Amino acid sequence: MPAFDLNTQEKVLEGLKNRTLELAQAAAERIGKKGIVRDLQPTDAGLSNEYWEVDLSGGTAPGWNVYSTFTVPDNTYVGFGGIFNNTPCPIVSKVRIKAGSSYIREWELEPWYASGNPFRVLQPDEQVIFSENTEVTVEVYLKSPGVTNLGFYGYVGEPGGKTINKTAEIDP
């Protein structure tokens, strides 16, 4: 797996950002809006909190466990472009993603940890953009139960303007 320098990583993520925005713009135009793109947040990836932390203390180890599930909202696209793990002693050795009933990606994390690198920007052919209404399940292979600070770099493309009540919208 070739290493990226910081400049290359930024360019690769910028490519994902642009592809996500293009898809969002087309979807937003269908409903008379402008498409925007923003950074992926934990809640976009199915977490219930605003930070990348999942308690897998009750998980099966060694073995596959559900990290999160989510359904991409209407007129929205979610792109995953990288993985990071801020857990001091990582308990997750692999990640795999399922769209609907099909597994579409799997990454082995141990080589990254061995190199001392807690994050990885994915090659363009490893990145994935989920389209609207896709049911997504993220699973992790646990080495031992516990709390993980594993997370994802990515983007959300969606229609601009957020409804704050029935008569008002805010445009970004």
C-alpha positions as a Markdown table, in Angstrom:
| # | Residue | x | y | z |
|---|---|---|---|---|
| 1 | Met | 0.0 | 0.0 | 0.0 |
| 2 | Pro | 1.8 | 3.2 | -1.1 |
| 3 | Ala | 2.1 | 6.0 | 1.4 |
| 4 | Phe | 0.7 | 9.4 | 0.5 |
| 5 | Asp | 2.3 | 12.6 | 1.4 |
| 6 | Leu | 0.1 | 15.3 | 2.9 |
| 7 | Asn | -0.4 | 17.2 | -0.4 |
| 8 | Thr | -1.4 | 14.0 | -2.2 |
| 9 | Gln | -3.8 | 13.1 | 0.7 |
| 10 | Glu | -5.5 | 16.5 | 0.4 |
| 11 | Lys | -5.8 | 16.1 | -3.4 |
| 12 | Val | -7.4 | 12.7 | -3.1 |
| 13 | Leu | -9.9 | 13.9 | -0.5 |
| 14 | Glu | -10.6 | 16.9 | -2.7 |
| 15 | Gly | -11.5 | 14.6 | -5.5 |
| 16 | Leu | -14.0 | 12.8 | -3.3 |
| 17 | Lys | -15.4 | 16.1 | -2.1 |
| 18 | Asn | -15.9 | 17.2 | -5.7 |
| 19 | Arg | -17.6 | 13.9 | -6.8 |
| 20 | Thr | -19.9 | 14.1 | -3.8 |
| 21 | Leu | -20.9 | 17.7 | -4.6 |
| 22 | Glu | -21.6 | 16.9 | -8.2 |
| 23 | Leu | -24.0 | 14.2 | -7.2 |
| 24 | Ala | -25.7 | 16.4 | -4.6 |
| 25 | Gln | -26.1 | 19.3 | -7.1 |
| 26 | Ala | -27.9 | 17.0 | -9.5 |
| 27 | Ala | -30.2 | 15.7 | -6.7 |
| 28 | Ala | -30.8 | 19.2 | -5.3 |
| 29 | Glu | -31.8 | 20.6 | -8.7 |
| 30 | Arg | -34.6 | 18.0 | -8.9 |
| 31 | Ile | -36.2 | 19.7 | -5.9 |
| 32 | Gly | -35.3 | 23.3 | -6.8 |
| 33 | Lys | -32.4 | 23.7 | -4.5 |
| 34 | Lys | -28.6 | 24.2 | -4.8 |
| 35 | Gly | -26.4 | 21.3 | -3.7 |
| 36 | Ile | -23.7 | 21.8 | -1.0 |
| 37 | Val | -21.0 | 19.6 | 0.5 |
| 38 | Arg | -19.8 | 19.5 | 4.1 |
| 39 | Asp | -17.6 | 17.4 | 6.2 |
| 40 | Leu | -18.9 | 14.0 | 7.4 |
| 41 | Gln | -20.0 | 14.1 | 11.0 |
| 42 | Pro | -20.4 | 11.1 | 13.3 |
| 43 | Thr | -24.2 | 11.4 | 13.2 |
| 44 | Asp | -24.1 | 11.1 | 9.4 |
| 45 | Ala | -22.4 | 7.7 | 9.8 |
| 46 | Gly | -25.1 | 6.4 | 12.3 |
| 47 | Leu | -23.5 | 7.4 | 15.6 |
| 48 | Ser | -25.8 | 8.9 | 18.3 |
| 49 | Asn | -23.1 | 11.3 | 19.5 |
| 50 | Glu | -21.2 | 14.2 | 18.0 |
| 51 | Tyr | -17.8 | 12.6 | 18.4 |
| 52 | Trp | -16.2 | 9.4 | 17.0 |
| 53 | Glu | -16.6 | 7.0 | 19.8 |
| 54 | Val | -18.5 | 3.7 | 20.0 |
| 55 | Asp | -18.8 | 1.5 | 23.1 |
| 56 | Leu | -18.3 | -2.1 | 22.0 |
| 57 | Ser | -17.7 | -3.4 | 25.6 |
| 58 | Gly | -20.5 | -5.9 | 25.1 |
| 59 | Gly | -19.1 | -7.0 | 21.7 |
| 60 | Thr | -17.9 | -10.4 | 20.6 |
| 61 | Ala | -14.1 | -10.7 | 20.4 |
| 62 | Pro | -12.5 | -12.0 | 18.4 |
| 63 | Gly | -15.3 | -11.4 | 15.8 |
| 64 | Trp | -17.3 | -9.1 | 13.7 |
| 65 | Asn | -19.6 | -6.5 | 15.4 |
| 66 | Val | -21.9 | -3.8 | 14.2 |
| 67 | Tyr | -20.2 | -0.4 | 14.6 |
| 68 | Ser | -23.1 | 1.6 | 13.1 |
| 69 | Thr | -26.1 | 1.5 | 10.7 |
| 70 | Phe | -27.7 | 4.4 | 8.9 |
| 71 | Thr | -29.9 | 5.1 | 5.9 |
| 72 | Val | -28.7 | 7.9 | 3.6 |
| 73 | Pro | -31.5 | 10.6 | 3.5 |
| 74 | Asp | -33.4 | 11.6 | 0.3 |
| 75 | Asn | -31.4 | 13.8 | -2.1 |
| 76 | Thr | -28.2 | 13.2 | -0.2 |
| 77 | Tyr | -24.9 | 11.4 | -0.8 |
| 78 | Val | -22.4 | 10.3 | 1.8 |
| 79 | Gly | -18.8 | 9.7 | 0.8 |
| 80 | Phe | -16.2 | 7.8 | 2.8 |
| 81 | Gly | -12.6 | 8.7 | 1.9 |
| 82 | Gly | -10.5 | 7.7 | 4.9 |
| 83 | Ile | -10.3 | 6.0 | 8.2 |
| 84 | Phe | -8.7 | 7.1 | 11.5 |
| 85 | Asn | -8.4 | 5.5 | 14.9 |
| 86 | Asn | -7.6 | 7.7 | 17.9 |
| 87 | Thr | -7.9 | 4.8 | 20.4 |
| 88 | Pro | -4.6 | 4.6 | 22.4 |
| 89 | Cys | -4.5 | 0.8 | 22.2 |
| 90 | Pro | -6.7 | -0.1 | 19.1 |
| 91 | Ile | -9.2 | -2.9 | 19.6 |
| 92 | Val | -10.4 | -2.9 | 16.0 |
| 93 | Ser | -8.3 | -4.8 | 13.4 |
| 94 | Lys | -10.6 | -4.7 | 10.3 |
| 95 | Val | -13.5 | -2.6 | 9.0 |
| 96 | Arg | -16.1 | -3.7 | 6.4 |
| 97 | Ile | -19.0 | -1.9 | 4.9 |
| 98 | Lys | -22.3 | -3.3 | 3.6 |
| 99 | Ala | -24.7 | -1.4 | 1.3 |
| 100 | Gly | -28.1 | -3.1 | 1.5 |
| 101 | Ser | -27.3 | -6.8 | 1.7 |
| 102 | Ser | -23.9 | -6.7 | -0.1 |
| 103 | Tyr | -20.5 | -6.2 | 1.4 |
| 104 | Ile | -18.7 | -3.7 | -0.7 |
| 105 | Arg | -15.4 | -2.8 | 1.0 |
| 106 | Glu | -13.1 | -4.3 | 3.7 |
| 107 | Trp | -9.9 | -2.8 | 5.1 |
| 108 | Glu | -7.2 | -4.5 | 7.2 |
| 109 | Leu | -6.0 | -1.9 | 9.8 |
| 110 | Glu | -3.1 | -3.7 | 11.5 |
| 111 | Pro | -0.5 | -2.7 | 8.9 |
| 112 | Trp | -1.4 | 1.0 | 9.5 |
| 113 | Tyr | -1.0 | 0.5 | 13.2 |
| 114 | Ala | 2.3 | -1.3 | 12.7 |
| 115 | Ser | 3.6 | 1.7 | 10.7 |
| 116 | Gly | 2.6 | 4.0 | 13.6 |
| 117 | Asn | 0.0 | 5.7 | 11.4 |
| 118 | Pro | -3.5 | 5.9 | 13.1 |
| 119 | Phe | -5.1 | 7.2 | 9.9 |
| 120 | Arg | -5.3 | 6.4 | 6.2 |
| 121 | Val | -6.7 | 8.3 | 3.3 |
| 122 | Leu | -8.2 | 5.7 | 0.9 |
| 123 | Gln | -7.1 | 5.4 | -2.7 |
| 124 | Pro | -9.7 | 6.7 | -5.1 |
| 125 | Asp | -10.7 | 3.2 | -6.1 |
| 126 | Glu | -11.2 | 2.3 | -2.4 |
| 127 | Gln | -13.4 | 5.2 | -1.6 |
| 128 | Val | -17.2 | 4.8 | -1.6 |
| 129 | Ile | -20.1 | 7.2 | -2.1 |
| 130 | Phe | -23.5 | 6.0 | -0.9 |
| 131 | Ser | -26.5 | 7.3 | -2.8 |
| 132 | Glu | -29.8 | 8.5 | -1.3 |
| 133 | Asn | -31.9 | 5.9 | 0.6 |
| 134 | Thr | -29.0 | 3.4 | 0.8 |
| 135 | Glu | -29.0 | 1.3 | 3.9 |
| 136 | Val | -25.4 | 1.2 | 5.2 |
| 137 | Thr | -23.9 | -1.1 | 7.9 |
| 138 | Val | -20.4 | -0.6 | 9.2 |
| 139 | Glu | -18.9 | -3.6 | 10.9 |
| 140 | Val | -15.6 | -3.9 | 12.8 |
| 141 | Tyr | -13.5 | -6.9 | 13.7 |
| 142 | Leu | -12.8 | -6.7 | 17.4 |
| 143 | Lys | -9.6 | -8.0 | 18.9 |
| 144 | Ser | -11.0 | -7.3 | 22.4 |
| 145 | Pro | -14.2 | -5.7 | 23.7 |
| 146 | Gly | -14.0 | -2.0 | 24.7 |
| 147 | Val | -14.5 | 1.6 | 23.5 |
| 148 | Thr | -13.1 | 2.6 | 20.1 |
| 149 | Asn | -12.4 | 6.0 | 18.7 |
| 150 | Leu | -12.4 | 4.8 | 15.1 |
| 151 | Gly | -13.9 | 7.2 | 12.6 |
| 152 | Phe | -14.1 | 8.2 | 9.0 |
| 153 | Tyr | -13.0 | 11.1 | 6.8 |
| 154 | Gly | -15.6 | 12.0 | 4.3 |
| 155 | Tyr | -18.2 | 14.3 | 2.9 |
| 156 | Val | -22.0 | 14.7 | 2.8 |
| 157 | Gly | -23.6 | 16.2 | -0.3 |
| 158 | Glu | -27.1 | 17.5 | 0.2 |
| 159 | Pro | -29.5 | 20.3 | -0.8 |
| 160 | Gly | -28.6 | 23.7 | 0.7 |
| 161 | Gly | -30.9 | 25.5 | 3.1 |
| 162 | Lys | -32.1 | 24.0 | 6.3 |
| 163 | Thr | -35.6 | 24.3 | 7.4 |
| 164 | Ile | -35.8 | 25.8 | 11.0 |
| 165 | Asn | -39.6 | 26.1 | 11.1 |
| 166 | Lys | -42.5 | 25.7 | 8.7 |
| 167 | Thr | -42.0 | 29.2 | 7.2 |
| 168 | Ala | -38.3 | 29.9 | 7.3 |
| 169 | Glu | -35.1 | 28.5 | 5.7 |
| 170 | Ile | -31.5 | 29.4 | 6.2 |
| 171 | Asp | -29.3 | 29.3 | 3.2 |
| 172 | Pro | -25.6 | 28.4 | 3.9 |
